[in-house]
Amino acid sequence: QRNQADERQVQVGLTSAGRTLLVQCNCLNETLIERSGMTLAELDALNRQVQALRDALSR
């Protein structure tokens, strides 16, 4: 749907199927965190390390 104030913008929304998938994805995140055996702090640190590695490799 076009934004009435600025027709260059198009507003989109999720379908019913998309909303169902969103709920399933959130559940998947919780499952992955639980199965990793890591704390949120450990996962955050790992994420930062992987990002730093990616950045270093892309130079």
C-alpha distance matrix in Angstrom:
0.0 3.8 6.5 8.8 11.8 11.3 9.2 10.7 8.6 5.5 5.1 6.4 9.0 12.3 13.5 16.8 18.6 17.0 18.1 21.5 21.9 21.1 24.0 26.2 25.6 26.6 29.7 30.5 30.6 33.1 35.1 35.4 36.5 39.0 40.4 40.8 43.5 42.4 41.6 38.3 40.3 41.7 38.4 37.1 40.1 39.8 36.2 37.3 40.2 38.1 35.8 38.9 40.3 37.1 37.2 40.9 40.6 37.9 40.2
3.8 0.0 3.8 6.1 8.7 7.7 5.4 7.4 5.9 4.4 6.0 8.8 11.9 15.4 17.0 20.4 22.1 20.2 21.3 24.8 24.9 23.8 26.8 29.1 28.1 29.0 32.3 32.9 32.7 35.3 37.5 37.5 38.4 41.1 42.6 42.6 45.4 44.0 43.1 39.6 41.3 42.8 39.6 37.9 40.9 40.6 36.9 37.7 40.7 38.7 36.0 38.9 40.5 37.3 37.0 40.7 40.5 37.6 39.6
6.5 3.8 0.0 3.8 5.5 5.3 5.1 7.4 5.5 5.8 6.4 10.0 12.8 16.6 18.7 21.8 23.8 21.6 22.1 25.8 26.0 24.4 27.2 29.7 28.7 29.1 32.5 33.3 32.7 35.2 37.6 37.6 38.2 41.0 42.7 42.6 45.1 43.5 42.3 38.7 40.2 42.0 38.9 37.0 39.9 40.0 36.4 36.9 40.0 38.3 35.5 38.3 40.2 37.2 36.6 40.3 40.5 37.6 39.4
8.8 6.1 3.8 0.0 3.8 5.6 5.8 9.2 8.6 9.3 10.0 13.4 15.9 19.6 21.4 24.4 26.7 24.7 25.1 28.8 29.2 27.7 30.3 33.0 32.1 32.4 35.8 36.8 36.2 38.5 41.1 41.2 41.6 44.4 46.2 46.1 48.6 47.0 45.6 42.0 43.5 45.4 42.4 40.4 43.3 43.6 39.9 40.4 43.5 42.0 39.1 41.8 43.7 40.8 40.1 43.8 44.0 41.1 42.7
11.8 8.7 5.5 3.8 0.0 3.8 6.4 9.1 8.7 10.7 11.6 15.3 17.9 21.6 23.9 26.9 29.0 26.7 26.9 30.7 30.9 29.0 31.6 34.4 33.1 33.2 36.7 37.7 36.7 39.0 41.7 41.6 41.8 44.7 46.6 46.3 48.6 46.7 45.2 41.5 42.7 44.7 41.9 39.6 42.4 42.9 39.2 39.3 42.5 41.2 38.2 40.6 42.8 39.9 38.9 42.5 43.1 40.1 41.4
11.3 7.7 5.3 5.6 3.8 0.0 3.8 5.4 5.9 8.7 10.6 14.3 17.4 21.1 23.5 26.8 28.5 26.0 26.6 30.3 30.1 28.4 31.3 33.8 32.3 32.6 36.2 36.8 35.8 38.3 40.9 40.6 40.9 43.9 45.6 45.1 47.6 45.7 44.4 40.7 41.8 43.6 40.7 38.4 41.0 41.3 37.5 37.6 40.6 39.1 36.0 38.4 40.4 37.4 36.3 39.9 40.3 37.1 38.5
9.2 5.4 5.1 5.8 6.4 3.8 0.0 3.8 5.2 7.1 9.8 13.2 16.6 20.1 22.1 25.6 27.1 24.9 25.9 29.5 29.3 28.0 31.1 33.3 31.9 32.7 36.1 36.6 36.0 38.7 41.0 40.6 41.3 44.3 45.7 45.4 48.1 46.4 45.4 41.8 43.1 44.6 41.5 39.5 42.1 42.1 38.3 38.6 41.5 39.7 36.7 39.2 40.9 37.7 36.9 40.5 40.5 37.3 38.9
10.7 7.4 7.4 9.2 9.1 5.4 3.8 0.0 3.8 6.6 10.0 13.1 16.7 20.1 22.3 25.9 27.0 24.4 25.8 29.3 28.6 27.2 30.5 32.5 30.8 31.7 35.2 35.3 34.5 37.4 39.6 39.0 39.7 42.8 44.1 43.5 46.3 44.5 43.6 40.1 41.2 42.5 39.4 37.3 39.8 39.6 35.8 36.0 38.7 36.8 33.8 36.2 37.8 34.5 33.6 37.1 37.1 33.8 35.3
8.6 5.9 5.5 8.6 8.7 5.9 5.2 3.8 0.0 3.8 6.5 9.8 13.3 16.7 19.2 22.7 23.9 21.2 22.3 25.9 25.2 23.7 26.9 29.0 27.4 28.1 31.6 31.9 31.1 33.9 36.2 35.7 36.3 39.4 40.8 40.4 43.1 41.3 40.3 36.8 38.1 39.5 36.4 34.4 37.0 36.9 33.1 33.5 36.4 34.5 31.6 34.2 35.9 32.8 32.1 35.7 35.8 32.7 34.4
5.5 4.4 5.8 9.3 10.7 8.7 7.1 6.6 3.8 0.0 3.8 6.5 10.1 13.5 15.7 19.3 20.4 18.0 19.3 22.8 22.3 21.1 24.3 26.3 25.0 26.0 29.4 29.7 29.3 32.1 34.2 33.9 34.8 37.8 39.1 38.9 41.7 40.3 39.5 36.0 37.7 39.0 35.7 34.0 36.8 36.5 32.8 33.6 36.4 34.3 31.7 34.6 36.1 32.9 32.6 36.3 36.1 33.3 35.3
5.1 6.0 6.4 10.0 11.6 10.6 9.8 10.0 6.5 3.8 0.0 3.8 6.9 10.6 13.1 16.4 17.9 15.4 16.2 19.8 19.7 18.2 21.3 23.6 22.5 23.2 26.5 27.2 26.8 29.4 31.6 31.6 32.4 35.2 36.7 36.8 39.4 38.1 37.1 33.7 35.5 37.1 33.8 32.2 35.3 35.1 31.4 32.5 35.5 33.5 31.1 34.2 35.8 32.8 32.7 36.5 36.4 33.8 36.0
6.4 8.8 10.0 13.4 15.3 14.3 13.2 13.1 9.8 6.5 3.8 0.0 3.8 7.0 9.5 13.0 14.2 11.7 12.9 16.4 16.2 15.1 18.2 20.3 19.4 20.4 23.6 24.2 24.2 26.8 28.8 29.0 30.1 32.7 34.0 34.3 37.1 36.1 35.3 32.1 34.2 35.5 32.1 30.9 34.1 33.6 30.1 31.5 34.3 32.2 30.1 33.4 34.7 31.7 32.1 35.8 35.5 33.1 35.7
9.0 11.9 12.8 15.9 17.9 17.4 16.6 16.7 13.3 10.1 6.9 3.8 0.0 3.8 6.6 9.7 11.3 8.9 9.4 13.0 13.3 12.2 15.0 17.3 16.9 17.8 20.7 21.7 22.0 24.3 26.3 26.8 28.0 30.3 31.8 32.4 35.1 34.2 33.5 30.4 32.8 34.2 30.8 29.9 33.3 32.8 29.4 31.2 34.1 32.0 30.2 33.7 35.0 32.2 32.9 36.6 36.3 34.3 37.0
12.3 15.4 16.6 19.6 21.6 21.1 20.1 20.1 16.7 13.5 10.6 7.0 3.8 0.0 3.8 6.5 7.7 5.2 6.0 9.4 9.8 9.1 11.9 14.0 13.9 15.2 17.8 18.8 19.5 21.8 23.5 24.2 25.6 27.7 29.0 30.0 32.7 32.2 31.7 28.9 31.6 32.7 29.2 28.8 32.2 31.5 28.3 30.5 33.2 31.0 29.6 33.2 34.3 31.6 32.7 36.3 35.9 34.1 37.1
13.5 17.0 18.7 21.4 23.9 23.5 22.1 22.3 19.2 15.7 13.1 9.5 6.6 3.8 0.0 3.8 5.3 4.9 6.2 8.6 9.8 10.4 12.6 14.3 15.1 16.7 18.7 19.8 21.2 23.2 24.5 25.6 27.3 29.1 30.2 31.5 34.2 34.1 33.9 31.3 34.2 35.2 31.7 31.6 35.0 34.0 31.0 33.4 36.0 33.6 32.5 36.2 37.0 34.3 35.6 39.2 38.4 36.8 39.9
16.8 20.4 21.8 24.4 26.9 26.8 25.6 25.9 22.7 19.3 16.4 13.0 9.7 6.5 3.8 0.0 3.8 5.4 5.2 6.4 8.8 9.9 11.0 12.7 14.4 15.8 17.2 18.7 20.5 22.1 23.1 24.7 26.5 27.8 29.0 30.7 33.3 33.5 33.2 30.9 34.1 35.0 31.7 31.9 35.4 34.5 31.7 34.4 36.9 34.6 33.8 37.6 38.3 35.9 37.4 40.9 40.2 38.8 42.1
18.6 22.1 23.8 26.7 29.0 28.5 27.1 27.0 23.9 20.4 17.9 14.2 11.3 7.7 5.3 3.8 0.0 3.8 5.5 5.1 6.3 8.7 10.1 10.7 12.4 14.5 15.6 16.5 18.7 20.6 21.1 22.5 24.7 26.0 26.8 28.5 31.3 31.7 31.8 29.7 32.9 33.5 30.0 30.6 34.0 32.6 30.0 32.8 35.0 32.5 32.0 35.8 36.2 33.7 35.6 38.9 38.0 36.8 40.2
17.0 20.2 21.6 24.7 26.7 26.0 24.9 24.4 21.2 18.0 15.4 11.7 8.9 5.2 4.9 5.4 3.8 0.0 3.8 5.3 5.1 6.2 8.8 9.8 10.4 12.5 14.4 15.0 16.6 18.8 19.8 20.8 22.7 24.5 25.4 26.7 29.6 29.6 29.6 27.2 30.2 30.9 27.3 27.6 30.9 29.7 26.9 29.6 31.9 29.5 28.7 32.5 33.1 30.6 32.2 35.7 34.9 33.6 36.9
18.1 21.3 22.1 25.1 26.9 26.6 25.9 25.8 22.3 19.3 16.2 12.9 9.4 6.0 6.2 5.2 5.5 3.8 0.0 3.8 5.4 5.0 6.5 8.8 9.9 10.9 12.8 14.3 15.7 17.3 18.8 20.2 21.7 23.3 24.6 26.1 28.6 28.6 28.2 25.8 28.9 30.0 26.6 26.8 30.4 29.6 26.9 29.5 32.1 30.0 29.3 33.1 34.0 31.7 33.3 36.8 36.3 35.2 38.4
21.5 24.8 25.8 28.8 30.7 30.3 29.5 29.3 25.9 22.8 19.8 16.4 13.0 9.4 8.6 6.4 5.1 5.3 3.8 0.0 3.8 5.4 5.3 6.4 8.8 10.2 11.0 12.6 14.7 16.1 16.9 18.7 20.6 21.7 22.8 24.6 27.1 27.6 27.6 25.6 29.0 29.7 26.4 27.1 30.7 29.5 27.2 30.2 32.5 30.3 30.1 33.9 34.4 32.4 34.3 37.6 37.0 36.1 39.5
21.9 24.9 26.0 29.2 30.9 30.1 29.3 28.6 25.2 22.3 19.7 16.2 13.3 9.8 9.8 8.8 6.3 5.1 5.4 3.8 0.0 3.8 5.4 5.0 6.1 8.7 9.8 10.3 12.4 14.5 15.0 16.2 18.4 19.9 20.6 22.2 25.0 25.4 25.7 23.7 26.9 27.3 23.9 24.7 28.0 26.6 24.2 27.3 29.4 27.0 26.8 30.6 31.0 28.9 31.0 34.2 33.4 32.6 36.0
21.1 23.8 24.4 27.7 29.0 28.4 28.0 27.2 23.7 21.1 18.2 15.1 12.2 9.1 10.4 9.9 8.7 6.2 5.0 5.4 3.8 0.0 3.8 5.4 5.1 6.3 8.7 9.8 10.8 12.8 14.3 15.4 16.9 18.7 20.0 21.3 23.9 23.8 23.5 21.2 24.4 25.1 21.8 22.1 25.7 24.7 22.1 25.0 27.4 25.3 24.9 28.7 29.5 27.5 29.3 32.6 32.2 31.4 34.6
24.0 26.8 27.2 30.3 31.6 31.3 31.1 30.5 26.9 24.3 21.3 18.2 15.0 11.9 12.6 11.0 10.1 8.8 6.5 5.3 5.4 3.8 0.0 3.8 5.5 5.3 6.4 8.8 10.2 11.1 12.6 14.5 15.9 17.0 18.6 20.4 22.6 22.8 22.5 20.5 23.9 24.8 21.7 22.5 26.1 25.3 23.1 26.1 28.5 26.8 26.7 30.4 31.2 29.6 31.5 34.7 34.4 33.9 37.2
26.2 29.1 29.7 33.0 34.4 33.8 33.3 32.5 29.0 26.3 23.6 20.3 17.3 14.0 14.3 12.7 10.7 9.8 8.8 6.4 5.0 5.4 3.8 0.0 3.8 5.5 5.1 6.2 8.9 10.1 10.5 12.3 14.4 15.4 16.3 18.3 20.8 21.5 21.8 20.2 23.7 24.0 20.8 22.1 25.5 24.2 22.3 25.6 27.6 25.6 25.9 29.6 30.0 28.4 30.8 33.7 33.2 32.9 36.3
25.6 28.1 28.7 32.1 33.1 32.3 31.9 30.8 27.4 25.0 22.5 19.4 16.9 13.9 15.1 14.4 12.4 10.4 9.9 8.8 6.1 5.1 5.5 3.8 0.0 3.8 5.3 4.9 6.4 8.9 9.7 10.5 12.5 14.3 15.2 16.4 19.2 19.4 19.6 17.7 21.0 21.3 17.9 18.9 22.3 20.9 18.8 22.0 24.0 22.0 22.2 25.9 26.4 24.7 27.0 30.0 29.5 29.2 32.6
26.6 29.0 29.1 32.4 33.2 32.6 32.7 31.7 28.1 26.0 23.2 20.4 17.8 15.2 16.7 15.8 14.5 12.5 10.9 10.2 8.7 6.3 5.3 5.5 3.8 0.0 3.8 5.3 5.2 6.6 8.8 10.1 11.0 12.7 14.5 15.7 17.9 17.8 17.5 15.4 18.8 19.6 16.5 17.3 20.9 20.1 18.2 21.2 23.6 22.0 22.2 25.8 26.7 25.4 27.4 30.5 30.4 30.2 33.4
29.7 32.3 32.5 35.8 36.7 36.2 36.1 35.2 31.6 29.4 26.5 23.6 20.7 17.8 18.7 17.2 15.6 14.4 12.8 11.0 9.8 8.7 6.4 5.1 5.3 3.8 0.0 3.8 5.4 5.2 6.3 8.7 10.1 10.7 12.3 14.3 16.4 17.0 17.1 15.8 19.4 19.9 17.0 18.6 22.0 21.0 19.6 23.0 24.9 23.4 24.2 27.7 28.2 27.2 29.6 32.4 32.2 32.3 35.6
30.5 32.9 33.3 36.8 37.7 36.8 36.6 35.3 31.9 29.7 27.2 24.2 21.7 18.8 19.8 18.7 16.5 15.0 14.3 12.6 10.3 9.8 8.8 6.2 4.9 5.3 3.8 0.0 3.8 5.4 5.0 6.1 8.6 9.8 10.4 12.1 14.8 15.5 16.3 15.1 18.7 18.4 15.3 17.2 20.3 18.7 17.4 21.0 22.6 20.7 21.7 25.3 25.4 24.4 27.0 29.6 29.2 29.5 32.9
30.6 32.7 32.7 36.2 36.7 35.8 36.0 34.5 31.1 29.3 26.8 24.2 22.0 19.5 21.2 20.5 18.7 16.6 15.7 14.7 12.4 10.8 10.2 8.9 6.4 5.2 5.4 3.8 0.0 3.8 5.4 5.2 6.2 8.6 10.0 10.6 13.2 13.0 13.3 11.7 15.1 15.2 12.0 13.6 16.8 15.6 14.2 17.6 19.5 18.0 18.9 22.3 22.9 22.1 24.4 27.1 27.0 27.4 30.6
33.1 35.3 35.2 38.5 39.0 38.3 38.7 37.4 33.9 32.1 29.4 26.8 24.3 21.8 23.2 22.1 20.6 18.8 17.3 16.1 14.5 12.8 11.1 10.1 8.9 6.6 5.2 5.4 3.8 0.0 3.8 5.5 5.2 6.1 8.6 10.0 11.6 11.9 11.8 10.8 14.6 14.9 12.4 14.3 17.6 16.8 16.0 19.3 21.2 20.2 21.3 24.5 25.2 24.8 27.2 29.6 29.8 30.4 33.5
35.1 37.5 37.6 41.1 41.7 40.9 41.0 39.6 36.2 34.2 31.6 28.8 26.3 23.5 24.5 23.1 21.1 19.8 18.8 16.9 15.0 14.3 12.6 10.5 9.7 8.8 6.3 5.0 5.4 3.8 0.0 3.8 5.5 5.1 6.1 8.5 10.5 11.9 12.9 12.8 16.4 15.9 13.5 16.1 18.9 17.5 17.2 20.8 22.0 20.7 22.4 25.5 25.7 25.4 28.1 30.3 30.1 31.0 34.2
35.4 37.5 37.6 41.2 41.6 40.6 40.6 39.0 35.7 33.9 31.6 29.0 26.8 24.2 25.6 24.7 22.5 20.8 20.2 18.7 16.2 15.4 14.5 12.3 10.5 10.1 8.7 6.1 5.2 5.5 3.8 0.0 3.8 5.4 5.2 6.0 9.0 9.9 11.5 11.3 14.5 13.5 10.7 13.6 16.0 14.2 13.9 17.6 18.5 17.1 19.0 22.1 22.0 21.8 24.6 26.7 26.4 27.5 30.7
36.5 38.4 38.2 41.6 41.8 40.9 41.3 39.7 36.3 34.8 32.4 30.1 28.0 25.6 27.3 26.5 24.7 22.7 21.7 20.6 18.4 16.9 15.9 14.4 12.5 11.0 10.1 8.6 6.2 5.2 5.5 3.8 0.0 3.8 5.6 5.3 7.1 7.0 7.9 7.7 11.1 10.5 8.2 11.0 13.6 12.5 12.6 16.0 17.2 16.5 18.3 21.1 21.5 21.8 24.3 26.3 26.5 27.7 30.6
39.0 41.1 41.0 44.4 44.7 43.9 44.3 42.8 39.4 37.8 35.2 32.7 30.3 27.7 29.1 27.8 26.0 24.5 23.3 21.7 19.9 18.7 17.0 15.4 14.3 12.7 10.7 9.8 8.6 6.1 5.1 5.4 3.8 0.0 3.8 5.5 5.9 7.5 8.6 9.7 13.1 12.4 11.0 14.0 16.3 15.3 16.0 19.3 20.2 19.8 21.8 24.4 24.7 25.2 27.8 29.6 29.8 31.2 34.1
40.4 42.6 42.7 46.2 46.6 45.6 45.7 44.1 40.8 39.1 36.7 34.0 31.8 29.0 30.2 29.0 26.8 25.4 24.6 22.8 20.6 20.0 18.6 16.3 15.2 14.5 12.3 10.4 10.0 8.6 6.1 5.2 5.6 3.8 0.0 3.8 5.4 8.1 10.6 12.0 15.0 13.4 11.9 15.4 17.1 15.3 16.3 19.8 20.1 19.3 21.8 24.3 24.0 24.5 27.4 29.0 28.8 30.4 33.4
40.8 42.6 42.6 46.1 46.3 45.1 45.4 43.5 40.4 38.9 36.8 34.3 32.4 30.0 31.5 30.7 28.5 26.7 26.1 24.6 22.2 21.3 20.4 18.3 16.4 15.7 14.3 12.1 10.6 10.0 8.5 6.0 5.3 5.5 3.8 0.0 3.8 5.3 8.4 10.0 12.3 10.1 8.7 12.4 13.7 11.7 13.1 16.5 16.5 15.9 18.6 20.9 20.6 21.4 24.3 25.6 25.6 27.4 30.3
43.5 45.4 45.1 48.6 48.6 47.6 48.1 46.3 43.1 41.7 39.4 37.1 35.1 32.7 34.2 33.3 31.3 29.6 28.6 27.1 25.0 23.9 22.6 20.8 19.2 17.9 16.4 14.8 13.2 11.6 10.5 9.0 7.1 5.9 5.4 3.8 0.0 3.8 6.9 9.7 11.7 9.6 9.6 13.2 14.1 12.9 15.0 17.9 17.9 18.0 20.8 22.6 22.6 23.8 26.5 27.6 27.9 30.0 32.6
42.4 44.0 43.5 47.0 46.7 45.7 46.4 44.5 41.3 40.3 38.1 36.1 34.2 32.2 34.1 33.5 31.7 29.6 28.6 27.6 25.4 23.8 22.8 21.5 19.4 17.8 17.0 15.5 13.0 11.9 11.9 9.9 7.0 7.5 8.1 5.3 3.8 0.0 3.8 6.6 8.0 5.9 6.3 9.7 10.5 9.9 12.0 14.6 14.9 15.5 18.0 19.7 20.0 21.5 23.8 25.0 25.7 27.7 30.1
41.6 43.1 42.3 45.6 45.2 44.4 45.4 43.6 40.3 39.5 37.1 35.3 33.5 31.7 33.9 33.2 31.8 29.6 28.2 27.6 25.7 23.5 22.5 21.8 19.6 17.5 17.1 16.3 13.3 11.8 12.9 11.5 7.9 8.6 10.6 8.4 6.9 3.8 0.0 3.8 5.3 5.1 6.2 8.5 9.9 10.6 12.2 14.3 15.3 16.5 18.3 20.0 21.0 22.5 24.3 25.7 26.9 28.6 30.8
38.3 39.6 38.7 42.0 41.5 40.7 41.8 40.1 36.8 36.0 33.7 32.1 30.4 28.9 31.3 30.9 29.7 27.2 25.8 25.6 23.7 21.2 20.5 20.2 17.7 15.4 15.8 15.1 11.7 10.8 12.8 11.3 7.7 9.7 12.0 10.0 9.7 6.6 3.8 0.0 3.8 5.4 5.0 6.0 8.6 9.7 10.3 12.3 14.1 15.2 16.3 18.3 19.8 20.8 22.4 24.2 25.6 26.8 29.0
40.3 41.3 40.2 43.5 42.7 41.8 43.1 41.2 38.1 37.7 35.5 34.2 32.8 31.6 34.2 34.1 32.9 30.2 28.9 29.0 26.9 24.4 23.9 23.7 21.0 18.8 19.4 18.7 15.1 14.6 16.4 14.5 11.1 13.1 15.0 12.3 11.7 8.0 5.3 3.8 0.0 3.8 5.5 5.0 6.2 8.6 9.8 10.6 12.3 14.3 15.3 16.6 18.4 19.9 21.1 22.6 24.4 25.8 27.6
41.7 42.8 42.0 45.4 44.7 43.6 44.6 42.5 39.5 39.0 37.1 35.5 34.2 32.7 35.2 35.0 33.5 30.9 30.0 29.7 27.3 25.1 24.8 24.0 21.3 19.6 19.9 18.4 15.2 14.9 15.9 13.5 10.5 12.4 13.4 10.1 9.6 5.9 5.1 5.4 3.8 0.0 3.8 5.4 5.1 6.1 8.5 9.9 10.5 12.3 14.2 15.3 16.4 18.3 19.9 21.0 22.5 24.3 26.2
38.4 39.6 38.9 42.4 41.9 40.7 41.5 39.4 36.4 35.7 33.8 32.1 30.8 29.2 31.7 31.7 30.0 27.3 26.6 26.4 23.9 21.8 21.7 20.8 17.9 16.5 17.0 15.3 12.0 12.4 13.5 10.7 8.2 11.0 11.9 8.7 9.6 6.3 6.2 5.0 5.5 3.8 0.0 3.8 5.4 5.0 6.1 8.6 9.8 10.4 12.2 14.2 15.2 16.3 18.2 19.8 20.9 22.4 24.7
37.1 37.9 37.0 40.4 39.6 38.4 39.5 37.3 34.4 34.0 32.2 30.9 29.9 28.8 31.6 31.9 30.6 27.6 26.8 27.1 24.7 22.1 22.5 22.1 18.9 17.3 18.6 17.2 13.6 14.3 16.1 13.6 11.0 14.0 15.4 12.4 13.2 9.7 8.5 6.0 5.0 5.4 3.8 0.0 3.8 5.4 5.0 6.3 8.7 9.9 10.6 12.4 14.3 15.3 16.5 18.4 20.0 21.2 23.1
40.1 40.9 39.9 43.3 42.4 41.0 42.1 39.8 37.0 36.8 35.3 34.1 33.3 32.2 35.0 35.4 34.0 30.9 30.4 30.7 28.0 25.7 26.1 25.5 22.3 20.9 22.0 20.3 16.8 17.6 18.9 16.0 13.6 16.3 17.1 13.7 14.1 10.5 9.9 8.6 6.2 5.1 5.4 3.8 0.0 3.8 5.4 5.1 6.2 8.7 9.9 10.6 12.4 14.3 15.3 16.5 18.4 20.1 21.7
39.8 40.6 40.0 43.6 42.9 41.3 42.1 39.6 36.9 36.5 35.1 33.6 32.8 31.5 34.0 34.5 32.6 29.7 29.6 29.5 26.6 24.7 25.3 24.2 20.9 20.1 21.0 18.7 15.6 16.8 17.5 14.2 12.5 15.3 15.3 11.7 12.9 9.9 10.6 9.7 8.6 6.1 5.0 5.4 3.8 0.0 3.8 5.4 5.0 6.2 8.6 9.8 10.5 12.2 14.1 15.2 16.4 18.3 20.4
36.2 36.9 36.4 39.9 39.2 37.5 38.3 35.8 33.1 32.8 31.4 30.1 29.4 28.3 31.0 31.7 30.0 26.9 26.9 27.2 24.2 22.1 23.1 22.3 18.8 18.2 19.6 17.4 14.2 16.0 17.2 13.9 12.6 16.0 16.3 13.1 15.0 12.0 12.2 10.3 9.8 8.5 6.1 5.0 5.4 3.8 0.0 3.8 5.4 5.2 6.2 8.6 9.9 10.5 12.3 14.2 15.4 16.5 18.8
37.3 37.7 36.9 40.4 39.3 37.6 38.6 36.0 33.5 33.6 32.5 31.5 31.2 30.5 33.4 34.4 32.8 29.6 29.5 30.2 27.3 25.0 26.1 25.6 22.0 21.2 23.0 21.0 17.6 19.3 20.8 17.6 16.0 19.3 19.8 16.5 17.9 14.6 14.3 12.3 10.6 9.9 8.6 6.3 5.1 5.4 3.8 0.0 3.8 5.5 5.1 6.2 8.6 9.8 10.5 12.2 14.2 15.4 17.0
40.2 40.7 40.0 43.5 42.5 40.6 41.5 38.7 36.4 36.4 35.5 34.3 34.1 33.2 36.0 36.9 35.0 31.9 32.1 32.5 29.4 27.4 28.5 27.6 24.0 23.6 24.9 22.6 19.5 21.2 22.0 18.5 17.2 20.2 20.1 16.5 17.9 14.9 15.3 14.1 12.3 10.5 9.8 8.7 6.2 5.0 5.4 3.8 0.0 3.8 5.4 5.1 6.2 8.6 9.8 10.5 12.3 14.3 15.8
38.1 38.7 38.3 42.0 41.2 39.1 39.7 36.8 34.5 34.3 33.5 32.2 32.0 31.0 33.6 34.6 32.5 29.5 30.0 30.3 27.0 25.3 26.8 25.6 22.0 22.0 23.4 20.7 18.0 20.2 20.7 17.1 16.5 19.8 19.3 15.9 18.0 15.5 16.5 15.2 14.3 12.3 10.4 9.9 8.7 6.2 5.2 5.5 3.8 0.0 3.8 5.4 5.0 6.1 8.6 9.8 10.5 12.3 14.6
35.8 36.0 35.5 39.1 38.2 36.0 36.7 33.8 31.6 31.7 31.1 30.1 30.2 29.6 32.5 33.8 32.0 28.7 29.3 30.1 26.8 24.9 26.7 25.9 22.2 22.2 24.2 21.7 18.9 21.3 22.4 19.0 18.3 21.8 21.8 18.6 20.8 18.0 18.3 16.3 15.3 14.2 12.2 10.6 9.9 8.6 6.2 5.1 5.4 3.8 0.0 3.8 5.4 5.0 6.1 8.6 9.9 10.6 12.7
38.9 38.9 38.3 41.8 40.6 38.4 39.2 36.2 34.2 34.6 34.2 33.4 33.7 33.2 36.2 37.6 35.8 32.5 33.1 33.9 30.6 28.7 30.4 29.6 25.9 25.8 27.7 25.3 22.3 24.5 25.5 22.1 21.1 24.4 24.3 20.9 22.6 19.7 20.0 18.3 16.6 15.3 14.2 12.4 10.6 9.8 8.6 6.2 5.1 5.4 3.8 0.0 3.8 5.4 5.1 6.1 8.6 9.9 11.1
40.3 40.5 40.2 43.7 42.8 40.4 40.9 37.8 35.9 36.1 35.8 34.7 35.0 34.3 37.0 38.3 36.2 33.1 34.0 34.4 31.0 29.5 31.2 30.0 26.4 26.7 28.2 25.4 22.9 25.2 25.7 22.0 21.5 24.7 24.0 20.6 22.6 20.0 21.0 19.8 18.4 16.4 15.2 14.3 12.4 10.5 9.9 8.6 6.2 5.0 5.4 3.8 0.0 3.8 5.4 5.1 6.1 8.6 10.3
37.1 37.3 37.2 40.8 39.9 37.4 37.7 34.5 32.8 32.9 32.8 31.7 32.2 31.6 34.3 35.9 33.7 30.6 31.7 32.4 28.9 27.5 29.6 28.4 24.7 25.4 27.2 24.4 22.1 24.8 25.4 21.8 21.8 25.2 24.5 21.4 23.8 21.5 22.5 20.8 19.9 18.3 16.3 15.3 14.3 12.2 10.5 9.8 8.6 6.1 5.0 5.4 3.8 0.0 3.8 5.5 5.2 6.2 9.0
37.2 37.0 36.6 40.1 38.9 36.3 36.9 33.6 32.1 32.6 32.7 32.1 32.9 32.7 35.6 37.4 35.6 32.2 33.3 34.3 31.0 29.3 31.5 30.8 27.0 27.4 29.6 27.0 24.4 27.2 28.1 24.6 24.3 27.8 27.4 24.3 26.5 23.8 24.3 22.4 21.1 19.9 18.2 16.5 15.3 14.1 12.3 10.5 9.8 8.6 6.1 5.1 5.4 3.8 0.0 3.8 5.5 5.2 6.7
40.9 40.7 40.3 43.8 42.5 39.9 40.5 37.1 35.7 36.3 36.5 35.8 36.6 36.3 39.2 40.9 38.9 35.7 36.8 37.6 34.2 32.6 34.7 33.7 30.0 30.5 32.4 29.6 27.1 29.6 30.3 26.7 26.3 29.6 29.0 25.6 27.6 25.0 25.7 24.2 22.6 21.0 19.8 18.4 16.5 15.2 14.2 12.2 10.5 9.8 8.6 6.1 5.1 5.5 3.8 0.0 3.8 5.5 5.6
40.6 40.5 40.5 44.0 43.1 40.3 40.5 37.1 35.8 36.1 36.4 35.5 36.3 35.9 38.4 40.2 38.0 34.9 36.3 37.0 33.4 32.2 34.4 33.2 29.5 30.4 32.2 29.2 27.0 29.8 30.1 26.4 26.5 29.8 28.8 25.6 27.9 25.7 26.9 25.6 24.4 22.5 20.9 20.0 18.4 16.4 15.4 14.2 12.3 10.5 9.9 8.6 6.1 5.2 5.5 3.8 0.0 3.8 5.6
37.9 37.6 37.6 41.1 40.1 37.1 37.3 33.8 32.7 33.3 33.8 33.1 34.3 34.1 36.8 38.8 36.8 33.6 35.2 36.1 32.6 31.4 33.9 32.9 29.2 30.2 32.3 29.5 27.4 30.4 31.0 27.5 27.7 31.2 30.4 27.4 30.0 27.7 28.6 26.8 25.8 24.3 22.4 21.2 20.1 18.3 16.5 15.4 14.3 12.3 10.6 9.9 8.6 6.2 5.2 5.5 3.8 0.0 3.8
40.2 39.6 39.4 42.7 41.4 38.5 38.9 35.3 34.4 35.3 36.0 35.7 37.0 37.1 39.9 42.1 40.2 36.9 38.4 39.5 36.0 34.6 37.2 36.3 32.6 33.4 35.6 32.9 30.6 33.5 34.2 30.7 30.6 34.1 33.4 30.3 32.6 30.1 30.8 29.0 27.6 26.2 24.7 23.1 21.7 20.4 18.8 17.0 15.8 14.6 12.7 11.1 10.3 9.0 6.7 5.6 5.6 3.8 0.0
